[in-house]
Structures are given as C-alpha cells and as structure tokens.
Amino acid sequence: FRSLECGGFCMASLDLVGPQLLLEDCTHRPLRTDDNKAVRNLCSECFPINYPDSWYDYVVSNKVFSVGVFSRQQELVGMVIGEAQSLRHLEGDVGCVLDSARQTSTVMYVISLGVCSSYRQRGVASFLMQSLMYHVTHIPTCDLIYLHVLSTNMSAIKLYRKLGYQELMTIPGYYHIQGRPADGYMYIYYLNNGRPFNSSYTSYFRRYVVETSVCQAVSQTYQSGMVFLRRARGPQSHMLTYMLTLLCVLIVVLFSFSIFGGM
C-alpha cells in the first residue's frame, strides 16, 4: 500500500466538520483498530470480493482517512476510506490527468465506500463521500479524488455522478468476482486547483518538458500516449499514434539541442 501523511497530520485523527449526518439514531467517527471485525462484517455484506487480512489492518490504521457511521447499538452501518497518493503514482498508471502539476501534487484515492442494506437510500453514502471531499478541500496539495467502481453497480455510479464525478476510463477485467473478470470504471473529481488535462501539444509540452526533467519526459510521454491509445477507438487511435511519435521526436530534439547547443 502507498500512503502519504497530509500536512503533517495523520488523516484518521482529524476532527470531522462540514457535512452533517441527518440520522438521529446514528453517530460518526474515524475508524479505529478495534473496528477491524466490524469492517470485515460490513465488507462481507457489501462487496463480492475477499480482501486479505493485511487490507483490514491497513484500513483501520491511522495511515488513511476514514469515517464510520454507527447505529445506536454501535454497529458499523457505513464507512468510507481514502488514501493519499502521489500524483506520479496515479499518472504512471493512467497517463496525464491534471492540466498543471507540482512536484508535491497529491491525489486522494477512495479505497472503499460501503453501506449496509438496512441503511441504504437514507443519505449515508452521500454523507460519507461529502465528508471525504470536505476533508480533501483542506489539503492544498491535493487536486483530485479518484475511485474505481464495478461497471454494473448502477446505484454507486448514480451517486458519484450526482456528486460531480466524471468517468475517466473503462478498465476491462479490473475486478475478479467469483473467479470471473468484471469490468470497472474509473471516476475522477477535480477540486482545489485541479483542472482536467487538455490533450493538446501545448499541454503535453508544459507537463512533460517544462514541469519535469528531460530524462523523465520521454518515458512519461510514452506511458501517457499508450494509455490514450488504449482509450481511443477508430480513427482517433491513428491520430494519437502520430501525436505520440511527434512528441517523442520533439523531446529528443530539445534534449539534443540542450546538450550540443551549450558546447
């Protein structure tokens, strides 16, 4: 697991302010290590996936942001768990997602969102996601939130769209359910100073030549270009192939000029 401490604070220890839970019979707080069993029970009801023991230990630690909603009987009925990651970790997998980035740029990954069946359609999931989003607005270096969702989970997709999340890409076979692959969607939400990446020559030049070292530029351009090629369909794939080739040539020329021009 990759995690970062944001602003010198352990995320799970931050006080919750902002969104209010409109259920008189429920309370909310960060998850603790003694919630391990409750988290296991909630996951077994909500998700058709078997997580390893290390996963449960991690999500109740102070290395992540978490909010748990508890009934009057102190049963865990809903939770959201988020993990701060470096922007490079995300863009290394999916290509460029921010129009402008800093060396310290971070992102928030929604590891898990779950609500037990008896508390669904009561605003719990919305409250949990809004709590996480409110928390991220207070992290100056964090410019986006992203998550994965099963392509057939229409209730979750409807919630994310309602909250302003945008579909970034489809990932074939991202999930394995009962031994069978299932497609997943990646959704993304821009906030603070985050803006969607503009796939123009100017944006590529700024992100890969100006904001990174020349040595990293060729590698990152290739990775991002291949991701765009996987996303594209039909004639667009040919256009992106030409774009990728031209960009790599441009970077090599600039790199050569920087070496021989100073001799």
C-alpha positions in Angstrom: 0.0 0.0 0.0 1.1 3.6 -0.7 0.1 6.3 1.6 1.2 9.9 2.5 0.6 12.0 5.5 -1.1 15.2 4.5 0.1 18.5 6.1 1.9 16.6 8.9 -1.3 15.2 10.3 -2.5 11.6 10.5 -5.6 11.7 8.4 -7.7 9.4 10.7 -7.1 11.8 13.6 -8.7 14.9 12.1 -11.9 16.2 13.6 -15.0 15.9 11.3 -16.7 19.1 10.4 -18.7 20.1 7.3 -21.4 17.7 6.1 -23.9 16.7 8.7 -25.4 13.3 9.1 -29.2 13.7 9.2 -30.0 10.5 11.1 -30.8 10.9 14.8 -30.1 7.2 15.6 -26.5 7.3 14.2 -23.2 8.8 15.1 -20.0 9.0 13.1 -16.2 9.0 13.9 -12.9 7.8 12.3 -12.4 4.1 12.3 -10.1 2.6 14.9 -8.1 -0.7 15.2 -10.9 -2.2 17.4 -13.3 -1.8 14.5 -11.5 -4.5 12.5 -14.2 -7.1 13.0 -17.0 -4.7 12.2 -15.3 -3.6 9.0 -15.0 -7.3 8.0 -18.7 -7.9 8.6 -19.7 -4.8 6.6 -17.4 -5.7 3.7 -18.8 -9.3 3.6 -22.3 -7.9 3.2 -21.4 -5.1 0.7 -18.7 -6.4 -1.6 -18.3 -9.7 -3.6 -14.6 -9.6 -3.0 -12.4 -11.3 -0.5 -9.8 -9.0 1.0 -6.6 -10.2 2.7 -6.1 -9.7 6.5 -3.5 -7.1 5.8 -6.1 -5.0 4.0 -8.3 -4.9 7.0 -5.4 -4.0 9.3 -4.5 -1.1 6.9 -7.9 0.5 6.6 -8.4 0.8 10.3 -5.0 2.3 10.9 -4.1 6.0 11.2 -2.4 5.9 7.8 -5.7 6.5 5.9 -8.6 8.9 6.1 -11.8 7.1 7.3 -15.3 7.8 8.5 -17.5 5.2 10.0 -21.3 5.6 10.7 -22.6 3.7 13.7 -26.1 2.8 14.8 -27.4 3.4 18.3 -26.3 -0.1 19.1 -22.8 0.9 18.0 -23.0 -1.4 14.9 -21.0 -0.2 11.9 -23.5 0.6 9.1 -21.4 2.6 6.7 -17.9 3.6 6.0 -15.6 5.5 3.6 -11.9 5.0 3.4 -9.5 7.2 1.5 -5.8 7.1 0.8 -3.5 10.0 -0.1 -1.2 9.1 -3.0 1.4 11.0 -5.1 0.2 12.2 -8.4 3.0 10.3 -10.1 1.6 7.1 -8.8 -1.8 7.7 -10.5 -0.4 9.2 -13.7 2.1 6.3 -14.0 -1.0 4.0 -14.4 -3.4 6.1 -16.4 -1.5 8.9 -18.0 -1.9 12.6 -17.5 -5.0 13.7 -15.6 -4.1 17.2 -14.5 -3.6 20.2 -16.7 -0.9 21.5 -14.4 1.0 19.8 -11.6 3.6 20.4 -9.0 6.3 18.1 -7.6 4.3 18.0 -4.4 0.9 17.3 -6.0 -1.1 14.5 -4.4 -4.4 12.8 -5.1 -7.0 11.1 -2.9 -8.0 7.5 -3.8 -11.3 6.2 -2.4 -10.3 2.7 -1.3 -13.8 1.7 -0.1 -17.3 3.0 0.3 -20.0 0.7 1.8 -23.3 1.0 3.5 -25.3 -2.0 4.9 -28.6 -2.8 3.2 -30.8 -1.6 6.0 -29.4 1.9 5.9 -29.2 2.5 2.1 -31.3 5.3 0.5 -31.1 7.3 3.7 -28.3 9.6 2.8 -25.5 7.7 4.5 -23.4 7.2 1.3 -23.7 10.8 0.3 -22.7 12.0 3.8 -19.6 9.7 3.7 -18.4 10.9 0.3 -19.1 14.5 1.2 -17.1 14.1 4.4 -14.1 12.8 2.4 -14.5 15.6 -0.2 -14.7 18.2 2.5 -11.5 16.8 4.1 -9.6 17.0 0.8 -10.5 20.7 0.3 -8.3 21.4 3.3 -5.3 19.7 1.7 -3.7 22.4 -0.5 -1.5 19.9 -2.5 -4.4 17.6 -3.4 -6.2 18.5 -6.6 -8.4 15.5 -7.4 -10.2 12.4 -6.0 -10.5 9.2 -7.9 -12.1 5.8 -7.4 -13.0 2.6 -9.1 -16.5 1.1 -9.4 -17.9 -2.1 -10.8 -19.5 -1.3 -14.2 -22.8 -3.0 -13.1 -23.1 -1.1 -9.8 -25.6 1.4 -11.1 -26.6 2.8 -7.6 -23.0 3.8 -6.8 -22.4 5.2 -10.3 -25.6 7.3 -10.0 -24.3 8.7 -6.6 -20.9 9.6 -8.0 -22.4 11.3 -11.0 -24.7 13.3 -8.7 -21.8 14.4 -6.7 -20.0 15.7 -9.8 -17.6 12.8 -10.6 -16.7 12.2 -14.2 -16.0 8.9 -15.9 -12.3 8.8 -16.9 -11.9 5.4 -18.4 -13.2 1.8 -18.6 -10.8 -0.9 -17.3 -11.7 -4.3 -18.7 -11.3 -7.1 -16.2 -10.4 -4.8 -13.3 -12.3 -6.9 -10.8 -12.3 -10.6 -10.3 -15.6 -11.8 -8.8 -16.1 -15.5 -8.1 -13.2 -16.3 -10.3 -14.5 -14.3 -13.3 -13.2 -10.9 -14.6 -15.6 -7.9 -14.4 -15.1 -4.5 -15.9 -14.6 -1.5 -13.8 -14.9 2.3 -14.3 -12.5 4.9 -13.0 -14.3 8.1 -11.9 -12.5 11.3 -11.1 -13.4 14.6 -9.3 -11.4 17.8 -9.6 -11.2 20.2 -6.7 -8.9 22.9 -5.2 -6.6 23.9 -8.1 -7.2 20.8 -10.2 -8.3 21.1 -13.8 -8.8 18.4 -16.4 -5.8 17.7 -18.6 -6.1 19.3 -22.1 -4.7 16.9 -24.6 -3.1 19.5 -26.8 0.5 19.8 -27.9 0.9 22.9 -25.6 -0.3 20.9 -22.6 2.0 18.0 -23.4 4.9 20.3 -23.8 4.3 22.1 -20.5 3.7 18.9 -18.4 6.4 16.8 -19.9 9.2 19.2 -20.8 8.7 22.3 -18.6 7.4 20.7 -15.4 9.6 17.5 -15.5 13.2 16.8 -16.1 14.1 15.9 -19.7 15.2 12.4 -18.7 11.7 11.7 -17.3 9.9 13.4 -20.2 10.3 10.7 -22.9 9.3 7.9 -20.5 6.2 9.8 -19.3 5.2 10.8 -22.8 5.4 7.2 -23.9 3.4 5.9 -21.0 0.7 8.6 -21.3 0.5 8.1 -25.0 -0.1 4.4 -24.7 -2.8 4.9 -22.2 -4.6 7.3 -24.6 -4.2 4.8 -27.4 -5.9 2.2 -25.2 -8.8 4.6 -24.6 -9.2 5.7 -28.2 -11.3 3.9 -30.7 -11.4 4.1 -34.5 -9.7 6.9 -36.3 -8.7 8.6 -33.0 -6.1 5.9 -32.4 -4.2 6.8 -35.5 -4.2 10.5 -34.6 -2.9 9.7 -31.2 -0.2 7.5 -32.7 1.0 10.4 -34.8 0.8 12.7 -31.8 2.9 10.3 -29.6 5.5 10.0 -32.3 5.8 13.7 -32.9 6.1 14.4 -29.2 8.8 11.9 -28.7 10.8 13.3 -31.6 10.3 16.9 -30.3 11.6 15.9 -26.9 14.6 14.2 -28.4 15.4 17.3 -30.5 15.0 19.6 -27.5 17.2 17.3 -25.4 19.9 17.2 -28.2 19.8 20.9 -28.5 20.2 21.4 -24.8 23.4 19.3 -24.9 25.0 20.3 -28.2 23.8 23.9 -28.1 25.9 24.5 -24.9 29.1 23.0 -26.3 
